[in-house]
Amino acid sequence: MTGWMTATKSAAGKRLAIGRAAICAGVFALAIPLPATAQTDRRLDRIEQEISALQRAVFPGGDERFFEPEIRPEAQPTQNATPQVGASALTGVLTRLDAIEAQLARLTAATEVNENALATLEMRIINLEGRAATTAPAPTRPANSGSQATGVIPVPGDDDTVEVAVADTPPPPPAASSPSEARIAAVQAIAKPATGDAGDDEYVYGFRLWDAGFYPEAQQQLSLFLEQYPNHPRVTYGRNLLGRAFLDAGEPRAAATHFFQNYQSDNQSARAPDSLLYLAESMIALGDTNRACIALAEFGDTYPALAIGRLQSMYDGLNGRVDCN
Protein backbone atom coordinates (compact mmCIF):
# COMPACT_ATOMS: atom_id res chain seq x y z
CA MET A 1 0.00 0.00 0.00
CA THR A 2 2.90 2.35 0.85
CA GLY A 3 4.59 1.51 -2.45
CA TRP A 4 1.40 2.44 -4.31
CA MET A 5 1.24 5.78 -2.50
CA THR A 6 4.88 6.55 -3.31
CA ALA A 7 4.33 5.67 -6.97
CA THR A 8 1.27 7.96 -7.06
CA LYS A 9 3.27 10.85 -5.58
CA SER A 10 6.07 10.30 -8.10
CA ALA A 11 3.66 10.24 -11.03
CA ALA A 12 2.02 13.47 -9.85
CA GLY A 13 5.44 15.12 -9.55
CA LYS A 14 6.37 14.14 -13.08
CA ARG A 15 3.12 15.52 -14.48
CA LEU A 16 3.59 18.80 -12.61
CA ALA A 17 7.18 19.07 -13.85
CA ILE A 18 5.99 18.67 -17.43
CA GLY A 19 3.33 21.33 -16.83
CA ARG A 20 5.95 23.73 -15.42
CA ALA A 21 8.15 23.29 -18.50
CA ALA A 22 5.23 24.10 -20.76
CA ILE A 23 4.36 27.17 -18.71
CA CYS A 24 7.94 28.42 -18.78
CA ALA A 25 8.12 27.98 -22.55
CA GLY A 26 4.92 29.98 -22.96
CA VAL A 27 6.13 32.75 -20.73
CA PHE A 28 9.42 33.20 -22.59
CA ALA A 29 7.66 33.02 -25.92
CA LEU A 30 5.41 35.92 -24.97
CA ALA A 31 8.46 38.10 -24.22
CA ILE A 32 7.00 39.33 -20.94
CA PRO A 33 8.75 42.41 -19.51
CA LEU A 34 11.36 41.91 -16.78
CA PRO A 35 9.21 42.72 -13.68
CA ALA A 36 6.43 40.27 -14.73
CA THR A 37 8.99 37.62 -15.70
CA ALA A 38 10.68 37.85 -12.30
CA GLN A 39 7.30 37.45 -10.56
CA THR A 40 6.48 34.45 -12.70
CA ASP A 41 9.84 32.86 -11.97
CA ARG A 42 9.30 33.31 -8.26
CA ARG A 43 5.95 31.55 -8.45
CA LEU A 44 7.38 28.81 -10.65
CA ASP A 45 10.19 28.33 -8.13
CA ARG A 46 7.55 27.96 -5.46
CA ILE A 47 5.82 25.29 -7.53
CA GLU A 48 9.15 23.45 -7.75
CA GLN A 49 9.39 23.50 -3.97
CA GLU A 50 5.88 22.09 -3.64
CA ILE A 51 6.65 19.32 -6.14
CA SER A 52 9.78 18.42 -4.17
CA ALA A 53 7.75 18.35 -0.99
CA LEU A 54 5.27 15.93 -2.55
CA GLN A 55 8.07 13.66 -3.74
CA ARG A 56 9.31 13.26 -0.19
CA ALA A 57 7.45 11.10 2.30
CA VAL A 58 4.91 13.28 4.04
CA PHE A 59 5.91 13.71 7.68
CA PRO A 60 3.64 11.90 10.17
CA GLY A 61 0.86 13.70 11.97
CA GLY A 62 0.60 16.52 9.50
CA ASP A 63 -1.87 18.41 11.62
CA GLU A 64 -1.09 22.15 11.72
CA ARG A 65 -1.93 22.17 15.45
CA PHE A 66 1.29 20.21 16.12
CA PHE A 67 3.51 20.49 13.02
CA GLU A 68 4.26 23.49 10.89
CA PRO A 69 3.41 22.87 7.21
CA GLU A 70 6.30 22.82 4.76
CA ILE A 71 4.40 25.07 2.35
CA ARG A 72 2.22 28.05 3.19
CA PRO A 73 0.21 30.01 0.62
CA GLU A 74 1.78 33.29 -0.36
CA ALA A 75 -0.17 36.53 -0.27
CA GLN A 76 -1.30 37.63 -3.73
CA PRO A 77 0.67 40.64 -5.02
CA THR A 78 -1.21 43.86 -5.60
CA GLN A 79 -1.97 44.47 -9.25
CA ASN A 80 -0.78 47.80 -10.68
CA ALA A 81 -3.51 49.97 -12.04
CA THR A 82 -1.40 50.83 -15.05
CA PRO A 83 -1.57 48.13 -17.67
CA GLN A 84 1.81 46.70 -18.68
CA VAL A 85 2.98 45.53 -22.05
CA GLY A 86 1.63 42.00 -22.68
CA ALA A 87 -0.76 42.32 -19.73
CA SER A 88 -3.44 40.09 -21.22
CA ALA A 89 -0.95 37.28 -21.91
CA LEU A 90 0.56 37.61 -18.42
CA THR A 91 -2.92 37.51 -16.87
CA GLY A 92 -3.61 34.20 -18.58
CA VAL A 93 -0.34 32.72 -17.33
CA LEU A 94 -0.95 33.92 -13.78
CA THR A 95 -4.48 32.51 -13.84
CA ARG A 96 -3.13 29.11 -14.83
CA LEU A 97 -0.51 29.33 -12.10
CA ASP A 98 -3.23 30.10 -9.56
CA ALA A 99 -5.12 26.99 -10.63
CA ILE A 100 -1.96 24.87 -10.34
CA GLU A 101 -1.25 26.20 -6.84
CA ALA A 102 -4.80 25.42 -5.75
CA GLN A 103 -4.56 21.90 -7.09
CA LEU A 104 -1.23 21.36 -5.34
CA ALA A 105 -2.66 22.59 -2.06
CA ARG A 106 -5.59 20.17 -2.29
CA LEU A 107 -3.29 17.31 -3.28
CA THR A 108 -0.94 18.01 -0.38
CA ALA A 109 -3.79 18.04 2.13
CA ALA A 110 -5.35 14.86 0.75
CA THR A 111 -1.97 13.08 0.72
CA GLU A 112 -1.29 13.96 4.36
CA VAL A 113 -4.75 12.75 5.42
CA ASN A 114 -4.40 9.48 3.53
CA GLU A 115 -0.87 8.88 4.80
CA ASN A 116 -1.91 9.38 8.43
CA ALA A 117 -4.97 7.13 8.00
CA LEU A 118 -2.85 4.37 6.50
CA ALA A 119 -0.28 4.62 9.28
CA THR A 120 -3.02 4.36 11.91
CA LEU A 121 -4.59 1.37 10.15
CA GLU A 122 -1.21 -0.40 9.88
CA MET A 123 -0.54 0.09 13.57
CA ARG A 124 -3.95 -1.36 14.49
CA ILE A 125 -3.30 -4.43 12.30
CA ILE A 126 0.11 -4.98 13.93
CA ASN A 127 -1.44 -4.77 17.40
CA LEU A 128 -4.23 -7.20 16.46
CA GLU A 129 -1.76 -9.71 15.00
CA GLY A 130 0.41 -9.47 18.11
CA ARG A 131 -2.52 -10.18 20.41
CA ALA A 132 -3.66 -13.10 18.22
CA ALA A 133 -0.16 -14.64 18.31
CA THR A 134 0.06 -14.46 22.10
CA THR A 135 -3.41 -15.90 22.69
CA ALA A 136 -3.36 -18.71 20.10
CA PRO A 137 -3.68 -22.12 21.82
CA ALA A 138 -0.82 -24.56 21.39
CA PRO A 139 -1.62 -27.57 19.17
CA THR A 140 -2.34 -30.73 21.07
CA ARG A 141 -2.17 -34.34 20.02
CA PRO A 142 -5.45 -36.21 20.03
CA ALA A 143 -5.85 -38.54 22.94
CA ASN A 144 -5.08 -42.21 22.42
CA SER A 145 -3.41 -41.63 19.06
CA GLY A 146 -0.56 -44.10 18.77
CA SER A 147 2.03 -43.38 16.09
CA GLN A 148 2.51 -45.91 13.33
CA ALA A 149 5.80 -47.31 12.11
CA THR A 150 6.53 -49.76 9.35
CA GLY A 151 8.68 -52.77 10.08
CA VAL A 152 10.28 -54.85 7.34
CA ILE A 153 10.40 -58.65 7.46
CA PRO A 154 12.99 -60.05 5.02
CA VAL A 155 11.83 -63.06 3.03
CA PRO A 156 14.64 -65.63 2.65
CA GLY A 157 15.62 -66.32 -0.97
CA ASP A 158 13.77 -63.28 -2.27
CA ASP A 159 15.21 -59.90 -3.20
CA ASP A 160 12.05 -58.11 -2.14
CA THR A 161 10.89 -57.44 1.40
CA VAL A 162 7.45 -57.34 2.87
CA GLU A 163 6.24 -54.79 5.35
CA VAL A 164 4.28 -55.27 8.52
CA ALA A 165 2.85 -52.08 9.98
CA VAL A 166 2.81 -52.03 13.74
CA ALA A 167 2.39 -49.25 16.24
CA ASP A 168 5.69 -47.54 17.08
CA THR A 169 4.48 -47.07 20.61
CA PRO A 170 1.26 -48.53 21.95
CA PRO A 171 -1.52 -46.02 22.62
CA PRO A 172 -1.85 -45.12 26.28
CA PRO A 173 -4.38 -47.33 28.04
CA PRO A 174 -7.61 -45.69 29.18
CA ALA A 175 -7.65 -44.42 32.71
CA ALA A 176 -8.66 -47.25 34.99
CA SER A 177 -10.44 -47.00 38.27
CA SER A 178 -8.60 -47.96 41.42
CA PRO A 179 -8.41 -51.74 41.91
CA SER A 180 -10.64 -53.25 44.49
CA GLU A 181 -9.32 -54.46 47.81
CA ALA A 182 -10.04 -58.04 46.77
CA ARG A 183 -7.91 -57.67 43.62
CA ILE A 184 -5.08 -56.08 45.58
CA ALA A 185 -5.17 -58.94 48.03
CA ALA A 186 -5.17 -61.51 45.23
CA VAL A 187 -2.16 -59.90 43.55
CA GLN A 188 -0.30 -59.72 46.82
CA ALA A 189 -0.97 -63.39 47.35
CA ILE A 190 1.16 -64.24 44.29
CA ALA A 191 4.65 -64.86 45.61
CA LYS A 192 7.68 -63.37 43.96
CA PRO A 193 10.52 -65.89 43.71
CA ALA A 194 13.89 -65.26 45.29
CA THR A 195 16.36 -67.61 43.60
CA GLY A 196 19.37 -65.31 43.63
CA ASP A 197 18.97 -64.45 39.92
CA ALA A 198 17.20 -61.10 40.24
CA GLY A 199 16.44 -60.84 36.51
CA ASP A 200 14.95 -64.30 36.33
CA ASP A 201 12.92 -63.64 39.46
CA GLU A 202 11.42 -60.51 37.90
CA TYR A 203 10.47 -62.41 34.76
CA VAL A 204 8.96 -65.35 36.64
CA TYR A 205 6.94 -63.00 38.81
CA GLY A 206 5.53 -61.40 35.65
CA PHE A 207 4.73 -64.85 34.28
CA ARG A 208 2.86 -65.75 37.45
CA LEU A 209 0.78 -62.55 37.25
CA TRP A 210 -0.08 -63.28 33.60
CA ASP A 211 -0.90 -66.91 34.36
CA ALA A 212 -3.28 -65.78 37.10
CA GLY A 213 -5.11 -63.49 34.67
CA PHE A 214 -3.84 -60.18 36.11
CA TYR A 215 -2.91 -58.80 32.73
CA PRO A 216 -2.37 -55.09 33.57
CA GLU A 217 -0.18 -56.06 36.51
CA ALA A 218 1.72 -58.52 34.31
CA GLN A 219 2.27 -55.84 31.67
CA GLN A 220 3.74 -53.53 34.28
CA GLN A 221 5.96 -56.22 35.79
CA LEU A 222 7.28 -57.51 32.44
CA SER A 223 7.97 -53.99 31.20
CA LEU A 224 9.97 -53.40 34.38
CA PHE A 225 11.95 -56.61 33.75
CA LEU A 226 12.79 -55.62 30.15
CA GLU A 227 13.86 -52.15 31.24
CA GLN A 228 16.09 -53.29 34.10
CA TYR A 229 17.60 -56.37 32.42
CA PRO A 230 17.84 -55.68 28.65
CA ASN A 231 20.62 -58.29 28.18
CA HIS A 232 19.16 -61.08 30.29
CA PRO A 233 18.74 -64.49 28.58
CA ARG A 234 15.04 -64.30 29.42
CA VAL A 235 14.51 -61.14 27.33
CA THR A 236 13.05 -63.04 24.36
CA TYR A 237 10.62 -64.74 26.73
CA GLY A 238 9.79 -61.42 28.37
CA ARG A 239 8.97 -59.63 25.09
CA ASN A 240 6.85 -62.50 23.85
CA LEU A 241 4.97 -62.79 27.14
CA LEU A 242 4.44 -59.02 27.31
CA GLY A 243 2.81 -59.19 23.88
CA ARG A 244 0.59 -62.03 25.07
CA ALA A 245 -0.41 -60.00 28.14
CA PHE A 246 -1.66 -57.24 25.83
CA LEU A 247 -3.28 -59.70 23.39
CA ASP A 248 -5.13 -61.52 26.20
CA ALA A 249 -6.24 -58.14 27.56
CA GLY A 250 -7.93 -57.34 24.21
CA GLU A 251 -5.25 -54.94 22.93
CA PRO A 252 -3.97 -56.57 19.72
CA ARG A 253 -2.33 -53.44 18.31
CA ALA A 254 -0.10 -52.96 21.36
CA ALA A 255 0.55 -56.73 21.38
CA ALA A 256 1.68 -56.68 17.73
CA THR A 257 4.33 -54.11 18.61
CA HIS A 258 6.04 -56.40 21.12
CA PHE A 259 5.70 -59.52 18.98
CA PHE A 260 7.26 -57.80 16.00
CA GLN A 261 10.10 -56.32 18.08
CA ASN A 262 10.89 -59.74 19.53
CA TYR A 263 11.04 -61.36 16.08
CA GLN A 264 12.93 -58.52 14.41
CA SER A 265 15.57 -58.15 17.13
CA ASP A 266 16.73 -61.77 16.73
CA ASN A 267 14.74 -64.22 14.64
CA GLN A 268 16.85 -67.09 16.00
CA SER A 269 15.98 -66.44 19.63
CA ALA A 270 13.96 -68.98 21.59
CA ARG A 271 10.61 -67.20 21.38
CA ALA A 272 10.98 -65.44 17.99
CA PRO A 273 8.95 -68.16 16.16
CA ASP A 274 6.19 -67.91 18.76
CA SER A 275 6.12 -64.14 18.41
CA LEU A 276 5.75 -64.40 14.62
CA LEU A 277 2.70 -66.63 14.98
CA TYR A 278 1.23 -64.36 17.67
CA LEU A 279 1.86 -61.42 15.34
CA ALA A 280 -0.31 -63.18 12.75
CA GLU A 281 -2.97 -63.73 15.41
CA SER A 282 -2.85 -60.01 16.31
CA MET A 283 -3.29 -59.06 12.66
CA ILE A 284 -6.32 -61.39 12.43
CA ALA A 285 -7.78 -59.72 15.52
CA LEU A 286 -7.26 -56.33 13.84
CA GLY A 287 -8.97 -57.57 10.65
CA ASP A 288 -5.76 -57.26 8.59
CA THR A 289 -5.83 -60.55 6.68
CA ASN A 290 -3.11 -59.52 4.25
CA ARG A 291 -0.49 -58.96 6.93
CA ALA A 292 -1.61 -62.03 8.82
CA CYS A 293 -0.90 -64.11 5.69
CA ILE A 294 2.50 -62.43 5.27
CA ALA A 295 3.46 -63.38 8.83
CA LEU A 296 2.23 -66.96 8.36
CA ALA A 297 4.13 -67.34 5.09
CA GLU A 298 7.27 -65.97 6.74
CA PHE A 299 6.88 -68.47 9.58
CA GLY A 300 6.54 -71.40 7.16
CA ASP A 301 9.64 -70.34 5.21
CA THR A 302 11.83 -69.51 8.23
CA TYR A 303 10.80 -72.27 10.62
CA PRO A 304 9.75 -75.32 8.53
CA ALA A 305 10.73 -77.73 11.32
CA LEU A 306 8.57 -75.93 13.89
CA ALA A 307 5.69 -75.79 11.39
CA ILE A 308 5.48 -79.59 11.65
CA GLY A 309 6.77 -79.79 15.19
CA ARG A 310 6.26 -77.85 18.42
CA LEU A 311 4.13 -75.05 16.88
CA GLN A 312 2.26 -77.12 14.29
CA SER A 313 -1.14 -76.97 15.97
CA MET A 314 -1.01 -73.19 16.36
CA TYR A 315 0.31 -72.72 12.81
CA ASP A 316 -2.40 -74.92 11.30
CA GLY A 317 -5.09 -73.29 13.41
CA LEU A 318 -4.15 -69.78 12.26
CA ASN A 319 -3.98 -70.90 8.62
CA GLY A 320 -7.50 -72.24 8.99
CA ARG A 321 -8.78 -68.84 10.18
CA VAL A 322 -7.64 -66.87 7.11
CA ASP A 323 -7.79 -67.38 3.37
CA CYS A 324 -4.31 -66.70 2.07
CA ASN A 325 -4.83 -67.96 -1.49
C-alpha positions as CSV (number, residue, x, y, z in Angstrom):
1,M,0.0,0.0,0.0
2,T,2.9,2.4,0.9
3,G,4.6,1.5,-2.4
4,W,1.4,2.4,-4.3
5,M,1.2,5.8,-2.5
6,T,4.9,6.6,-3.3
7,A,4.3,5.7,-7.0
8,T,1.3,8.0,-7.1
9,K,3.3,10.9,-5.6
10,S,6.1,10.3,-8.1
11,A,3.7,10.2,-11.0
12,A,2.0,13.5,-9.8
13,G,5.4,15.1,-9.5
14,K,6.4,14.1,-13.1
15,R,3.1,15.5,-14.5
16,L,3.6,18.8,-12.6
17,A,7.2,19.1,-13.8
18,I,6.0,18.7,-17.4
19,G,3.3,21.3,-16.8
20,R,6.0,23.7,-15.4
21,A,8.1,23.3,-18.5
22,A,5.2,24.1,-20.8
23,I,4.4,27.2,-18.7
24,C,7.9,28.4,-18.8
25,A,8.1,28.0,-22.5
26,G,4.9,30.0,-23.0
27,V,6.1,32.8,-20.7
28,F,9.4,33.2,-22.6
29,A,7.7,33.0,-25.9
30,L,5.4,35.9,-25.0
31,A,8.5,38.1,-24.2
32,I,7.0,39.3,-20.9
33,P,8.8,42.4,-19.5
34,L,11.4,41.9,-16.8
35,P,9.2,42.7,-13.7
36,A,6.4,40.3,-14.7
37,T,9.0,37.6,-15.7
38,A,10.7,37.8,-12.3
39,Q,7.3,37.5,-10.6
40,T,6.5,34.4,-12.7
41,D,9.8,32.9,-12.0
42,R,9.3,33.3,-8.3
43,R,6.0,31.6,-8.4
44,L,7.4,28.8,-10.6
45,D,10.2,28.3,-8.1
46,R,7.6,28.0,-5.5
47,I,5.8,25.3,-7.5
48,E,9.2,23.4,-7.8
49,Q,9.4,23.5,-4.0
50,E,5.9,22.1,-3.6
51,I,6.7,19.3,-6.1
52,S,9.8,18.4,-4.2
53,A,7.8,18.3,-1.0
54,L,5.3,15.9,-2.6
55,Q,8.1,13.7,-3.7
56,R,9.3,13.3,-0.2
57,A,7.5,11.1,2.3
58,V,4.9,13.3,4.0
59,F,5.9,13.7,7.7
60,P,3.6,11.9,10.2
61,G,0.9,13.7,12.0
62,G,0.6,16.5,9.5
63,D,-1.9,18.4,11.6
64,E,-1.1,22.1,11.7
65,R,-1.9,22.2,15.5
66,F,1.3,20.2,16.1
67,F,3.5,20.5,13.0
68,E,4.3,23.5,10.9
69,P,3.4,22.9,7.2
70,E,6.3,22.8,4.8
71,I,4.4,25.1,2.3
72,R,2.2,28.1,3.2
73,P,0.2,30.0,0.6
74,E,1.8,33.3,-0.4
75,A,-0.2,36.5,-0.3
76,Q,-1.3,37.6,-3.7
77,P,0.7,40.6,-5.0
78,T,-1.2,43.9,-5.6
79,Q,-2.0,44.5,-9.2
80,N,-0.8,47.8,-10.7
81,A,-3.5,50.0,-12.0
82,T,-1.4,50.8,-15.1
83,P,-1.6,48.1,-17.7
84,Q,1.8,46.7,-18.7
85,V,3.0,45.5,-22.1
86,G,1.6,42.0,-22.7
87,A,-0.8,42.3,-19.7
88,S,-3.4,40.1,-21.2
89,A,-1.0,37.3,-21.9
90,L,0.6,37.6,-18.4
91,T,-2.9,37.5,-16.9
92,G,-3.6,34.2,-18.6
93,V,-0.3,32.7,-17.3
94,L,-0.9,33.9,-13.8
95,T,-4.5,32.5,-13.8
96,R,-3.1,29.1,-14.8
97,L,-0.5,29.3,-12.1
98,D,-3.2,30.1,-9.6
99,A,-5.1,27.0,-10.6
100,I,-2.0,24.9,-10.3
101,E,-1.3,26.2,-6.8
102,A,-4.8,25.4,-5.7
103,Q,-4.6,21.9,-7.1
104,L,-1.2,21.4,-5.3
105,A,-2.7,22.6,-2.1
106,R,-5.6,20.2,-2.3
107,L,-3.3,17.3,-3.3
108,T,-0.9,18.0,-0.4
109,A,-3.8,18.0,2.1
110,A,-5.4,14.9,0.8
111,T,-2.0,13.1,0.7
112,E,-1.3,14.0,4.4
113,V,-4.8,12.7,5.4
114,N,-4.4,9.5,3.5
115,E,-0.9,8.9,4.8
116,N,-1.9,9.4,8.4
117,A,-5.0,7.1,8.0
118,L,-2.8,4.4,6.5
119,A,-0.3,4.6,9.3
120,T,-3.0,4.4,11.9
121,L,-4.6,1.4,10.2
122,E,-1.2,-0.4,9.9
123,M,-0.5,0.1,13.6
124,R,-3.9,-1.4,14.5
125,I,-3.3,-4.4,12.3
126,I,0.1,-5.0,13.9
127,N,-1.4,-4.8,17.4
128,L,-4.2,-7.2,16.5
129,E,-1.8,-9.7,15.0
130,G,0.4,-9.5,18.1
131,R,-2.5,-10.2,20.4
132,A,-3.7,-13.1,18.2
133,A,-0.2,-14.6,18.3
134,T,0.1,-14.5,22.1
135,T,-3.4,-15.9,22.7
136,A,-3.4,-18.7,20.1
137,P,-3.7,-22.1,21.8
138,A,-0.8,-24.6,21.4
139,P,-1.6,-27.6,19.2
140,T,-2.3,-30.7,21.1
141,R,-2.2,-34.3,20.0
142,P,-5.4,-36.2,20.0
143,A,-5.9,-38.5,22.9
144,N,-5.1,-42.2,22.4
145,S,-3.4,-41.6,19.1
146,G,-0.6,-44.1,18.8
147,S,2.0,-43.4,16.1
148,Q,2.5,-45.9,13.3
149,A,5.8,-47.3,12.1
150,T,6.5,-49.8,9.3
151,G,8.7,-52.8,10.1
152,V,10.3,-54.8,7.3
153,I,10.4,-58.7,7.5
154,P,13.0,-60.0,5.0
155,V,11.8,-63.1,3.0
156,P,14.6,-65.6,2.6
157,G,15.6,-66.3,-1.0
158,D,13.8,-63.3,-2.3
159,D,15.2,-59.9,-3.2
160,D,12.1,-58.1,-2.1
161,T,10.9,-57.4,1.4
162,V,7.4,-57.3,2.9
163,E,6.2,-54.8,5.3
164,V,4.3,-55.3,8.5
165,A,2.9,-52.1,10.0
166,V,2.8,-52.0,13.7
167,A,2.4,-49.3,16.2
168,D,5.7,-47.5,17.1
169,T,4.5,-47.1,20.6
170,P,1.3,-48.5,22.0
171,P,-1.5,-46.0,22.6
172,P,-1.9,-45.1,26.3
173,P,-4.4,-47.3,28.0
174,P,-7.6,-45.7,29.2
175,A,-7.7,-44.4,32.7
176,A,-8.7,-47.2,35.0
177,S,-10.4,-47.0,38.3
178,S,-8.6,-48.0,41.4
179,P,-8.4,-51.7,41.9
180,S,-10.6,-53.2,44.5
181,E,-9.3,-54.5,47.8
182,A,-10.0,-58.0,46.8
183,R,-7.9,-57.7,43.6
184,I,-5.1,-56.1,45.6
185,A,-5.2,-58.9,48.0
186,A,-5.2,-61.5,45.2
187,V,-2.2,-59.9,43.6
188,Q,-0.3,-59.7,46.8
189,A,-1.0,-63.4,47.3
190,I,1.2,-64.2,44.3
191,A,4.6,-64.9,45.6
192,K,7.7,-63.4,44.0
193,P,10.5,-65.9,43.7
194,A,13.9,-65.3,45.3
195,T,16.4,-67.6,43.6
196,G,19.4,-65.3,43.6
197,D,19.0,-64.4,39.9
198,A,17.2,-61.1,40.2
199,G,16.4,-60.8,36.5
200,D,15.0,-64.3,36.3
201,D,12.9,-63.6,39.5
202,E,11.4,-60.5,37.9
203,Y,10.5,-62.4,34.8
204,V,9.0,-65.4,36.6
205,Y,6.9,-63.0,38.8
206,G,5.5,-61.4,35.6
207,F,4.7,-64.8,34.3
208,R,2.9,-65.7,37.5
209,L,0.8,-62.5,37.2
210,W,-0.1,-63.3,33.6
211,D,-0.9,-66.9,34.4
212,A,-3.3,-65.8,37.1
213,G,-5.1,-63.5,34.7
214,F,-3.8,-60.2,36.1
215,Y,-2.9,-58.8,32.7
216,P,-2.4,-55.1,33.6
217,E,-0.2,-56.1,36.5
218,A,1.7,-58.5,34.3
219,Q,2.3,-55.8,31.7
220,Q,3.7,-53.5,34.3
221,Q,6.0,-56.2,35.8
222,L,7.3,-57.5,32.4
223,S,8.0,-54.0,31.2
224,L,10.0,-53.4,34.4
225,F,11.9,-56.6,33.8
226,L,12.8,-55.6,30.2
227,E,13.9,-52.2,31.2
228,Q,16.1,-53.3,34.1
229,Y,17.6,-56.4,32.4
230,P,17.8,-55.7,28.7
231,N,20.6,-58.3,28.2
232,H,19.2,-61.1,30.3
233,P,18.7,-64.5,28.6
234,R,15.0,-64.3,29.4
235,V,14.5,-61.1,27.3
236,T,13.1,-63.0,24.4
237,Y,10.6,-64.7,26.7
238,G,9.8,-61.4,28.4
239,R,9.0,-59.6,25.1
240,N,6.8,-62.5,23.9
241,L,5.0,-62.8,27.1
242,L,4.4,-59.0,27.3
243,G,2.8,-59.2,23.9
244,R,0.6,-62.0,25.1
245,A,-0.4,-60.0,28.1
246,F,-1.7,-57.2,25.8
247,L,-3.3,-59.7,23.4
248,D,-5.1,-61.5,26.2
249,A,-6.2,-58.1,27.6
250,G,-7.9,-57.3,24.2
251,E,-5.3,-54.9,22.9
252,P,-4.0,-56.6,19.7
253,R,-2.3,-53.4,18.3
254,A,-0.1,-53.0,21.4
255,A,0.5,-56.7,21.4
256,A,1.7,-56.7,17.7
257,T,4.3,-54.1,18.6
258,H,6.0,-56.4,21.1
259,F,5.7,-59.5,19.0
260,F,7.3,-57.8,16.0
261,Q,10.1,-56.3,18.1
262,N,10.9,-59.7,19.5
263,Y,11.0,-61.4,16.1
264,Q,12.9,-58.5,14.4
265,S,15.6,-58.1,17.1
266,D,16.7,-61.8,16.7
267,N,14.7,-64.2,14.6
268,Q,16.8,-67.1,16.0
269,S,16.0,-66.4,19.6
270,A,14.0,-69.0,21.6
271,R,10.6,-67.2,21.4
272,A,11.0,-65.4,18.0
273,P,8.9,-68.2,16.2
274,D,6.2,-67.9,18.8
275,S,6.1,-64.1,18.4
276,L,5.8,-64.4,14.6
277,L,2.7,-66.6,15.0
278,Y,1.2,-64.4,17.7
279,L,1.9,-61.4,15.3
280,A,-0.3,-63.2,12.8
281,E,-3.0,-63.7,15.4
282,S,-2.8,-60.0,16.3
283,M,-3.3,-59.1,12.7
284,I,-6.3,-61.4,12.4
285,A,-7.8,-59.7,15.5
286,L,-7.3,-56.3,13.8
287,G,-9.0,-57.6,10.7
288,D,-5.8,-57.3,8.6
289,T,-5.8,-60.5,6.7
290,N,-3.1,-59.5,4.2
291,R,-0.5,-59.0,6.9
292,A,-1.6,-62.0,8.8
293,C,-0.9,-64.1,5.7
294,I,2.5,-62.4,5.3
295,A,3.5,-63.4,8.8
296,L,2.2,-67.0,8.4
297,A,4.1,-67.3,5.1
298,E,7.3,-66.0,6.7
299,F,6.9,-68.5,9.6
300,G,6.5,-71.4,7.2
301,D,9.6,-70.3,5.2
302,T,11.8,-69.5,8.2
303,Y,10.8,-72.3,10.6
304,P,9.7,-75.3,8.5
305,A,10.7,-77.7,11.3
306,L,8.6,-75.9,13.9
307,A,5.7,-75.8,11.4
308,I,5.5,-79.6,11.6
309,G,6.8,-79.8,15.2
310,R,6.3,-77.8,18.4
311,L,4.1,-75.1,16.9
312,Q,2.3,-77.1,14.3
313,S,-1.1,-77.0,16.0
314,M,-1.0,-73.2,16.4
315,Y,0.3,-72.7,12.8
316,D,-2.4,-74.9,11.3
317,G,-5.1,-73.3,13.4
318,L,-4.2,-69.8,12.3
319,N,-4.0,-70.9,8.6
320,G,-7.5,-72.2,9.0
321,R,-8.8,-68.8,10.2
322,V,-7.6,-66.9,7.1
323,D,-7.8,-67.4,3.4
324,C,-4.3,-66.7,2.1
325,N,-4.8,-68.0,-1.5
